[in-house]
Amino acid sequence: MLLDSASLYFRGFYGVPDTVRAPDGTPVNAVRGFLDIIANLVTDFGPDELVACWDDDWRPRWRVDLIPSYKAHRVAEENPGGVDVEETPEALVQQVPIIREVLGAIGIPIVGAAQHEADDVIGTLATGAAHPVDVVTGDRDLFQLVDDAADVRVIYTARGMSNLQTLTESVVVDKYGVRPQQYADFAVMRGDSSDGLPGVAGIGEKTATALLTEYGDLDGILAAAADPGSSMKAPMRARFEAAAAYLEVAPRVVEVVRDLDLPTVDARIPTPDDTQLAVLAALSEKWGLGGSLERVLLALKKDR
């Protein structure tokens, strides 16, 4: 099970009241919410291995160089020499180190990669896995990883943790009319305002689906647009001609990286020993983690 960590701790932050605080007054709603999410996932899906995939760079410069608007509306402070600062509630910012500390104490590995997003870490781990994989995320971009033959599913959280949707190839087809292998091309054409991707003007989901059904993939669509003898109508050709510069770079931005050089970690469901449990007890007391930490430890123990 690969966790899109930021997606989940944001959900925890907004799903648990900010009145949930540590004894010293520090908000811990995201920490406790994230722990509760992990406990529920482990209980419901029973993974043998668990990795918290991390955004070491939530807005990689190489993606921004290709499409400057990429996530631009979410930037609080630009840092040309490093990682841009994302516009994030201060009450959440101060909880992220606590989340990392608690995951480390439990024994859940955190894996990130310089100049890459958690999506790319997930893509690499899912592609290289020799066993079934569940990707837990609220990000539609990761639908491109769904692969029945490789036994890769997406556990989609957008409807809430009590209404999870398990995506296999047939579910993606039913939902969007395209195969997972076509989803990145679909997303390129449709665009995504939440990521600052403009898409192709005049191309919505229905049109993108129809084009992919007729021509197979973006390369096939562009070939048809450039071929006067193809069945594509002139107004549609004009749309792709106008978007040529965007379409030259957008696939690289949207496609998840699958070949990162990642560290080897022991991702087996952890069983904290007495020393680790003592550390966790101290952290629970310091941060007021109470039942949330207890539920995670119980779920991990049951899963063994």
C-alpha positions in Angstrom: 0.0 0.0 0.0 1.4 3.3 -1.2 0.1 6.4 0.6 0.0 9.8 -1.1 0.9 11.3 2.2 0.1 15.0 1.6 -3.3 14.2 0.1 -4.1 12.2 3.2 -2.8 14.6 5.9 -4.6 17.5 4.2 -7.7 15.4 4.4 -7.0 14.7 8.0 -6.4 18.5 8.7 -9.8 19.5 7.2 -11.7 16.5 8.5 -10.8 16.9 12.2 -11.6 20.1 14.1 -8.7 22.4 14.8 -9.7 22.4 18.4 -7.9 19.0 18.7 -4.7 20.1 20.3 -1.7 18.8 22.2 -1.3 19.6 25.9 0.9 22.6 25.0 -1.8 24.0 22.6 -0.2 22.9 19.3 -2.9 21.8 16.8 -2.7 18.1 16.1 -5.8 17.6 14.0 -3.9 16.6 10.9 -1.6 14.3 12.9 -4.5 12.5 14.5 -6.6 12.5 11.3 -3.8 11.0 9.3 -3.2 8.3 11.9 -6.9 7.5 11.9 -6.8 7.2 8.1 -3.9 4.8 8.3 -5.6 2.7 10.9 -8.8 2.4 8.8 -6.8 1.6 5.6 -4.8 -1.1 7.3 -7.8 -2.6 8.9 -9.9 -2.6 5.7 -7.3 -3.6 3.2 -4.8 -5.6 5.2 -1.6 -4.7 3.3 1.6 -6.7 3.8 3.7 -3.6 3.2 3.1 0.1 3.8 5.0 3.2 2.5 4.3 6.9 3.1 5.2 8.5 -0.2 6.4 12.1 0.2 6.5 15.3 -1.8 10.1 16.3 -1.4 9.3 18.9 -4.1 5.6 19.5 -4.6 6.3 21.8 -7.6 9.4 20.5 -9.3 11.3 23.2 -11.2 11.6 21.0 -14.3 7.8 20.8 -14.6 7.5 24.5 -14.0 10.1 25.2 -16.8 7.9 23.3 -19.2 4.6 24.9 -18.0 5.1 28.0 -15.9 1.5 28.0 -14.7 1.9 24.6 -13.1 0.5 24.9 -9.6 1.4 28.6 -9.8 -1.8 29.6 -7.9 -0.7 27.6 -4.9 2.7 29.3 -4.5 3.1 31.4 -1.3 6.7 32.1 -2.0 8.9 31.3 -4.9 12.4 29.9 -4.3 14.2 29.7 -7.7 17.2 27.9 -6.0 15.1 25.3 -4.3 11.6 24.2 -3.4 8.8 26.8 -3.7 6.7 27.4 -0.5 3.2 26.1 -0.9 0.3 28.1 0.4 -0.6 26.0 3.3 -2.4 26.9 6.6 0.1 27.6 9.3 -1.7 25.2 11.6 -0.9 22.4 9.1 2.7 23.5 8.4 3.7 23.0 12.0 2.1 19.5 12.1 4.1 18.1 9.2 7.3 17.5 11.2 5.2 15.8 13.9 3.7 13.5 11.4 7.1 12.5 10.1 8.3 12.0 13.7 5.4 9.8 14.6 5.6 7.7 11.4 9.3 7.2 12.0 8.7 6.0 15.5 6.0 3.6 14.4 8.3 2.2 11.7 6.4 3.3 8.6 9.0 4.3 6.0 8.8 7.7 4.4 10.1 7.8 0.8 10.6 10.9 -1.3 12.9 12.0 -4.1 14.6 15.3 -4.8 13.0 17.4 -7.5 10.0 15.0 -7.6 6.5 14.8 -6.2 5.0 11.9 -4.3 3.2 11.0 -7.5 6.5 10.1 -9.1 7.6 8.1 -6.0 4.3 6.2 -6.2 4.7 5.7 -9.9 8.2 4.2 -9.5 7.3 1.9 -6.6 4.0 0.7 -8.2 5.7 0.0 -11.6 8.6 -1.9 -10.0 6.5 -4.0 -7.6 6.5 -7.7 -7.9 3.2 -8.0 -6.0 -0.2 -6.3 -5.9 -0.3 -2.6 -5.1 -2.9 -0.3 -3.7 -2.3 3.4 -4.2 -4.2 5.6 -1.8 -4.8 9.1 -3.1 -7.3 11.9 -3.8 -5.4 12.8 -7.0 -6.9 11.8 -10.3 -3.6 12.0 -12.1 -2.6 8.7 -10.5 -5.4 6.9 -12.3 -2.9 6.4 -15.1 -1.2 3.8 -12.9 -4.2 1.5 -12.7 -3.2 -1.8 -14.3 -5.1 -5.0 -13.9 -2.3 -7.2 -15.4 0.2 -5.8 -12.8 -2.5 -5.8 -10.1 -2.2 -2.1 -9.4 -5.4 -0.4 -8.1 -6.1 3.1 -6.9 -8.1 3.6 -3.6 -9.6 7.0 -4.3 -10.4 9.2 -1.3 -12.2 12.2 -3.0 -15.6 11.1 -1.7 -14.4 10.7 1.9 -12.8 7.9 3.9 -16.2 6.4 4.6 -16.9 6.2 0.8 -13.7 5.0 -0.8 -13.7 4.0 -4.4 -11.5 1.2 -5.6 -10.4 1.8 -9.2 -9.6 -1.1 -11.5 -9.4 -0.7 -15.3 -13.1 -1.3 -15.8 -14.0 1.4 -13.2 -11.8 3.9 -14.9 -13.4 3.0 -18.3 -16.9 3.3 -16.8 -16.1 6.6 -15.1 -14.3 8.4 -18.0 -14.7 6.2 -21.1 -10.9 5.8 -21.5 -8.5 3.1 -20.4 -5.9 4.0 -17.6 -3.2 3.9 -20.3 -5.0 6.7 -22.0 -5.7 8.7 -18.9 -2.6 11.0 -19.0 -3.5 12.0 -22.6 -7.1 12.5 -21.5 -5.8 14.8 -18.7 -3.5 16.7 -20.9 -6.3 17.6 -23.3 -9.0 18.3 -20.6 -6.6 20.3 -18.5 -6.8 20.8 -14.7 -7.3 24.1 -13.1 -6.3 22.8 -9.7 -2.8 22.1 -11.2 -2.7 25.1 -13.4 -2.9 23.1 -16.6 -4.8 24.9 -19.3 -5.7 22.0 -21.5 -6.7 22.4 -25.1 -9.3 25.2 -25.6 -12.7 23.8 -26.4 -11.8 20.2 -25.4 -13.7 18.9 -22.3 -14.0 15.4 -20.9 -16.6 14.2 -23.5 -14.6 15.5 -26.5 -11.3 14.1 -25.1 -12.9 10.7 -24.6 -14.4 10.7 -28.1 -11.1 11.7 -29.7 -9.2 9.0 -27.8 -11.8 6.4 -28.7 -11.4 7.3 -32.4 -7.6 7.8 -32.6 -6.2 5.8 -29.7 -3.8 8.2 -28.1 -2.6 11.8 -28.2 0.0 11.0 -30.9 -2.8 9.5 -33.1 -4.9 12.6 -32.5 -2.1 15.0 -33.4 -1.3 12.9 -36.5 -5.0 13.2 -37.6 -5.0 16.9 -36.9 -1.9 17.3 -39.2 -3.3 15.1 -41.9 -5.7 16.9 -44.4 -7.0 13.5 -45.4 -8.1 12.4 -41.9 -11.7 12.4 -40.7 -11.0 15.3 -38.2 -13.1 18.4 -38.9 -11.4 21.7 -39.6 -12.5 23.5 -36.3 -11.0 20.6 -34.3 -7.8 20.8 -36.3 -7.6 24.5 -35.5 -7.9 23.8 -31.7 -4.9 21.4 -31.8 -2.9 23.8 -34.0 -3.5 26.6 -31.5 -2.4 24.4 -28.6 0.7 23.0 -30.3 3.2 24.6 -27.9 1.3 23.4 -24.9 0.9 19.9 -26.3 4.6 19.6 -27.0 5.4 19.8 -23.3 2.3 18.9 -21.3 2.6 15.1 -21.6 6.0 15.3 -19.7 4.3 17.3 -17.0 1.3 15.1 -16.6 2.9 11.7 -17.0 4.0 10.2 -13.7 7.7 9.4 -13.5 8.2 5.6 -13.1 12.0 5.2 -13.1 13.4 7.1 -10.1 16.4 5.7 -8.2 14.8 5.3 -4.8 16.3 4.0 -1.6 15.5 0.4 -0.5 13.4 0.4 2.6 11.8 -2.3 4.7 8.2 -1.7 4.0 6.8 -4.7 5.9 4.0 -3.8 8.4 6.0 -2.8 11.5 5.8 -4.4 14.8 7.2 -1.9 17.3 9.3 -3.5 20.1 9.2 -2.4 23.7 11.8 0.4 23.2 9.8 1.8 20.2 6.6 1.5 22.2 8.1 3.5 25.0 9.1 6.2 22.5 5.6 6.2 21.0 4.1 6.5 24.5 6.2 9.6 25.2 5.2 11.1 21.8 1.5 10.3 22.5 1.7 12.1 25.8 3.6 15.0 24.4 1.3 15.6 21.4 -2.0 14.3 22.8 -2.3 11.5 20.2 -4.5 9.3 22.5 -6.9 6.9 20.7 -5.5 7.8 17.2 -2.1 6.2 17.9 -3.7 3.3 19.8 -5.9 2.5 16.8 -2.9 2.5 14.4 -0.9 0.2 16.6 -3.9 -2.1 17.1 -4.5 -2.2 13.3 -0.9 -3.0 12.6 -0.8 -5.7 15.2 -4.0 -7.3 13.9 -2.6 -7.2 10.3 0.3 -9.3 11.4 
